[in-house]
Amino acid sequence: MIGGDLHDKNSNISQYQERITKFSSEFELGLFIHIARQSLIWIFLLLGISLSLAFIYLRYAQPVFQSKTIIQINTNNQANKVLNINQMYEEQDPLAGAIEVLKSKNFLNRVVNSLNLYIGYFNEGTFKSSELYTSTPFFVDLDIKDPSFYGRKFYITFSNPKEGYIELKEKNNKQKKQYFITDKWISTEAFDFKITCNPIFEKEQCFKQCKELSPIYFIKQDENSITSDIQRRLEIKLQNELAKTVSIGIRDYNPVKAADIVNVMASEFQRYDIEKESKSSEKVILFIDEQLSSVYAQLKHSEDTLQTYRREKNFNTNERQLQSDMTRVSTLEDQLLKTELEEKILENIQQDIQKNKSIDSYQLISSIAGSQEEGGIKDVVANLQKLLIEKENLLFQVKPNSEEIKRLNFQVENQKNLLVQSVFSLRQKMQSKHQNLIAKSNEYENKYASQPEKEIEYARLMRFFSINEKYYTLLLEKKTEFSISKAGFVSQTIVLEKGIINTNPISPNKQNIMLSAILTSVLIGLVIIIIRYLTHNDINSLNEITKQMSAGINILGIVPSYDKEIPVSQLVVDKNPKSLIAESFRTLRSNLQYISNTEGTKIIALTSTVSGEGKTFVAINLAGILAFSNKKVIILDLDMRKPKIHKGFSVTNEKGMSTLLIGKNNLKECINKSSLLGLDFITAGPIPPNPSELIISSKMDEILNELKKMYDIIVIDNPPIGLVTDGVAMISKADYPIYVFRSDYSKRNYIQILDRLQNENKVAHLSVVLNGVDINRNTYGYNYGYGYGYGYGYGNKYGYYEEKSDKKKQRGLFKKKISVS
């Protein structure tokens, strides 16, 4: 036996690796197309499966709809501008803040409450459920006490227009029913509920709708679940930053619900905008209201005290004069306080200057900036600042010791000295003003010091009353201002595009799904073809044999596959001498002349690698075609382990080569005549225990010598030498050693045996025949030639296509092909 299973496996792996390495450099288009044609049925099957799955998915997948609205966000309040009221706060990036608000669960909870989305109504189908939303025939008010009932299905059935029951599946799969009467609250341990008919339906119609849509159920979600679900499906994008536009989109299984959600989000955001803007005004107004109550009480108390004092003391005076004097005293006191404060500030500045003679100009300006008398030295400060700025800018261009900088330093120093003198002068003025105010205040005090005690007390009470009255009036004015501001808060958010009910689903996309199914099936099919190409190890052409051979080999020709049923005898060349297969064996006969053309009896020994490659078929028909040329031919069956010649000629196998080699029978007893003139055969005989020893015995040489005297050609059908070594001896002795491969059956690693026969066993004139070739493969037939091309033409010329009409019927993907083996 040549080789073994382990060797074959290693050889297959190495060939597979070699094919991957040489895939790009030695790509065989014909083989690839041939494998692709063989794989078409799988590609069409994959395509059918993919399209079927795509159709099922499109049929039963829940369609997803999308709706979108566009809003423009502004932040101006016209009432504040008119009244010149400052904002309590100013938002840095209103667009970013608005987007975050729209995404927040707190805001989405407002939307859910507005649309009452906590409860969903569904019609249950075989494979999918459809949300009814506003088209539900009934509404449910449901108060859940047990949180485990959130998210569970409540199936509802109406027995009549006024009564029915809801079903709830328990964990043990038991059905729990709870009966109800419409428009009436029903209380249970876990929940309370009330069923009412949808106002758009009458009760009878509501009952019919429930029957038609049955089974129908509802689910209540908790706040976090429903807002999280909306948040997940929400898509908020900044549309245009300059225009301050934001798009709000959402995906949902119900198109009406999707449109409602985005539209309510836009309207709720407008309300939120008004609430946010007016919140500060509301707080101020609330504070003013609280102060008004307190101040009014104080004002009322002052007024009552004043009236009581006048009544009890029977006091009458010139109230206008007194009130005027009190107002002047109050004004003088205010001015005196301000003057003292300003004088103190200027004193501190003067002290700083005196302590630090070289005070920095910038420190000097910053110190003076807090003084109320800054206006008096405004021009000097402005000139000093201008010079300092000019100096700073010039330092970027020239050096600090330049003439220009020196000039500016001189001017700055002059302005600084002028400013110091101005501060000293201002302080002196403040001191003088302070003395005058004290003198005036003392004058009024002296005026009333001489008044009786009653008038002094009365003046004090009048002063308290006047203060409270002013404060009360001021609060009323501020309340009016902020009320006007609040009334002016109109939402600056504009809805530019309302969400519409889009009945065209965005998912699943029918065109994309179908295209994906086709591309996927084609891609998988292509992968299958590439894998089959890379793992392809069958011999399909003579060219593949010559490429794999390291030594020279004789290409004898090919034998096409036989498209009709092979007769029991396997002899087909006599049935239709002008057929394609007969012409192929004539080609083999002609090509044998190029191998050896000497006189004398010739021995033709045929073998193969394994059983089933058609060597017996080739041996019988080659012998038959040789007999047609008036040669005496005999066939010897030396495949004694698996004899077939007796089956091919329908005779018994009681005697033959095995009995000849052991001397049990003579040649005359073992030679059989065939139906074809000039063609004889000897069967293998009973299977011996030692066929190898019999074949290499001297008796075999004696039998061959005797047969050479009787016949022109001896054709020997040897056993496959890939399994046993019995046939090597006869192959070595043959004039025409022929090795048979079968197309689409023999493996490429079998070719290595040819190298061994030539190199190790020194077999000369070894020839190859490729059997079972499908000549109808036009795309892959470019490699079939080598001595057969003209034979093909011959057959065509002589009308071998007597079965032409049958072949046309057999062409195509499922063409019938009968192998010859």
C-alpha positions, 0 to 999 in steps of 0.5 A, a space after each residue: 500500500 502506497 501512503 496512508 490516511 495520515 499522509 493523505 490528511 497532511 497532504 490535504 492540509 498542505 495543499 489547502 494552505 498552498 491554495 490560500 498562498 497562491 490564491 491571488 497569483 494562480 487564480 483559476 477562473 474556470 474552476 471558480 466559475 465551475 464551483 460557482 455553477 455547482 453552488 448556484 443551488 445553494 445561493 438560490 436556496 440561501 436567497 429564498 431563505 433570506 427573502 422568506 425571513 425578510 418577508 416574515 420580519 416585515 409582516 410581523 415586525 412592529 412598524 416604528 413611526 417618527 414625528 418631529 417639531 421645530 421650536 425657536 428659543 428666545 430670552 427677551 422680556 419686553 416689559 422689563 425693557 420698558 420698566 428698566 427692571 434688571 433680571 434677577 439672573 442671566 442664563 449663559 447658554 439658553 439653548 444648551 439649558 433648554 435642551 437639557 430641560 427638554 430631556 429631563 425626567 421632570 419636564 417629561 413627567 409634565 408631558 406624561 401628565 398632560 397626555 395621561 400616558 401612564 396607561 396604555 391600551 393594546 390589541 393583542 395579535 398572534 405575533 404582535 400587539 398594536 397600541 390603540 391610544 385614542 382609538 381605544 373604546 374605553 378608558 380606565 382610571 387605575 390607582 395601584 396600591 401594590 407596586 408589583 402590579 405596575 407593568 402587568 397586563 390587565 385583559 378586559 372583557 365586556 359581557 354587555 355594554 354596562 358590565 364586564 370583567 378584567 383578567 390578570 395572570 398570576 405567577 402560577 398561571 392562574 387567571 384572576 377575574 375581577 368584575 366591574 360595572 362601567 362608570 363605577 369605582 371598584 376597590 380591591 386589595 391591590 388596586 382601585 379602578 373605574 371603567 368608562 366608555 370613550 366619549 367618542 363612542 356610544 355604549 353599544 358601539 363601545 361594546 361592539 368595538 371591544 368584541 371586535 378588538 378582543 383580546 384587548 388589554 391595558 398596562 399602567 407604568 410607573 412614573 420612572 418607567 414611562 419617562 425613561 421609555 420616552 427619554 430613550 426614544 427622544 431625539 433632541 438636536 440643535 438645528 441652527 445655533 444662530 437661529 436658536 432653533 431646536 428640533 424635537 423628534 420621537 419614535 413610537 409604534 403609534 403615529 398619532 401618539 408620536 405627534 401628540 408627544 412632540 406637540 405637547 412638549 413644545 406647548 409645555 416648554 412654552 408654559 415652562 418658559 413663562 413660569 421660569 421667567 415670572 418666578 422671580 417677579 412672583 417672589 418679589 410681589 409675594 415679599 412686597 405683599 408681606 411687607 405691605 401688611 406689616 407697613 400698613 399696620 405700622 402706618 395705621 398705628 402711627 396715624 391712630 397714635 397721632 390722632 389720639 394725641 391731638 384729641 387727648 392734648 387738645 392740640 392744634 398747630 400749623 401742621 403744614 409748617 410743622 410737616 415742612 420743617 420736619 421734612 427739612 430736618 430729615 433731609 438735612 440729617 441725610 445730607 449730613 450723613 453723606 457728607 461725613 461719609 465722603 469726608 472720611 473717604 477723602 481723608 483716608 485717600 489723603 492719609 494714604 498719599 501722605 504715608 506713601 509719597 510714591 503711590 502708584 497711579 493705578 492705586 490712586 485712581 482705584 481709591 478715588 473711584 469709590 468717592 461720590 465727588 469723583 465727578 469733580 475730578 472726573 476730567 483729571 482722572 480721565 486724562 490720567 487714565 488716557 495717558 496710562 493706556 497710551 503708555 501701556 500700548 507704547 511699551 509694546 513698541 519701544 523700550 522703557 527708557 525711550 524718549 517717548 516713554 519719558 515724555 509720557 511719564 512726565 505728563 503722568 506725574 503732572 496729572 498725578 500731582 494735579 489729582 492729589 491737589 484736587 483731592 485735598 481741595 475736595 476734602 476742604 470743600 467737604 469739611 466746609 459743607 459739613 460745617 454749614 449742614 451742622 449749623 443749619 441743623 442746629 438752627 432748626 433744633 434751636 427753633 423747636 427747642 423753645 417750643 412747648 413740650 406738646 409741639 415737640 412730641 407732636 413733631 416726633 409722632 408726625 415724623 414717624 407717620 411720614 416715614 411709614 407713609 413714604 415706605 408704604 407708597 414706595 411698596 405700592 409703586 414697586 408692586 405695580 412695576 413688578 405686576 406689569 413685568 409679570 404680565 409682560 412675560 409672554 413665552 419667547 419660544 416659537 413653534 416653527 413647525 408642528 409635529 404631524 401624523 406620519 403614517 410612513 414608518 421609518 422602521 422597518 424599511 422594506 427596501 433596505 430589508 429586502 436589499 440586505 437580505 439579497 446582499 447577505 445571501 449573495 455574500 454568504 454564497 460568495 463565501 461558500 464558493 470561495 471556501 469550496 474553491 480554497 478547499 477544492 481537492 478534486 481533479 477536473 482537468 488534465 492541466 491540473 495533473 500536469 501542474 501538480 506533477 514534478 516529473 514529465 508525464 504522457 497525457 493520453 487523453 480524456 474519456 467523457 462522461 456517458 450521458 446514457 445508461 451504461 450497459 451491464 457489460 460496460 462495453 459501450 464503443 460497439 453500441 454507437 461507433 460514431 458517438 463522442 465516447 467512441 471517438 474519445 477511445 479512438 483518440 486514446 488508441 491513436 495517442 498510444 502509437 506516439 508512446 511506442 510504435 515497435 512491432 510485437 505484442 503489446 501489454 497495456 496495464 491500467 491502474 488507478 489510485 482507489 476503486 471507483 475511478 473507472 479503470 475497468 470501464 476504460 480497460 474494457 472499452 479501450 480493448 474493444 476499440 483496439 479490437 475494432 482495428 482488426 487486432 486480437 485483444 485479450 483482457 486480464 482481470 488481475 484485480 483479484 481482491 475486487 474483480 469486475 471483469 466477469 460482471 462486465 461481460 456477465 459470466 461466472 467467476 469460478 475460474 480465471 487468473 487465480 486458478 491459472 496462477 496456481 496451476 489449477 486450470 490452463 489457458 484454454 479453459 480460462 479464456 472467454 469470448 466476448 460478443 465483439 469479434 477479436 476481443 477475449 477476456 480472462 476473469 479474476 477467478 476466485 479471490 485468493 488469500 495471497 494475490 500479491 505473491 501470485 502476480 509477482 510469481 514466475 507463473 505470471 510471466 509464463 502466462 504472459 509469454 503464452 498470451 503474446 503468441 496468441 494475441 496482438 494486445 494484452 490489456 491488464 486490469 490491475 488493482 488500485 495501487 493507492 490501496 495495495 501494491 499488487 499492480 506495481 509489478 504489472 505496471 513496470 512490465 507493461 509497454 503502455 502503463 496507463 494511470 486512470 483518474 476520474 474527473 470530480 472524484 479523484 483527489 489532487 494528492 493522488 497525483 503524487 503516486 505518479 511521481 513515485 511510480 516514475 522516480 521510485 519504481 522506475 516505471 517508463 512511458 507512464 500515461 494518464 487518462 482522465 475519465 468521466 469528464 463533463 464536456 458540457 462545461 463550456 466555462 471550464 472546458 479550457 483545460 480538457 484538451 491534450 490530444 482530445 480536441 481533434 477527437 471532439 471534432 471528429 465525433 461532431 463530423 461523423 454525427 456522434 450526436 444521435 442523442 442530441 435531443 436528449 442532451 438538450 433536455 438534460 442541459 441546465 442546473 439539474 442536468 443528469 450526469 451518469 458517471 462511469 466507474 
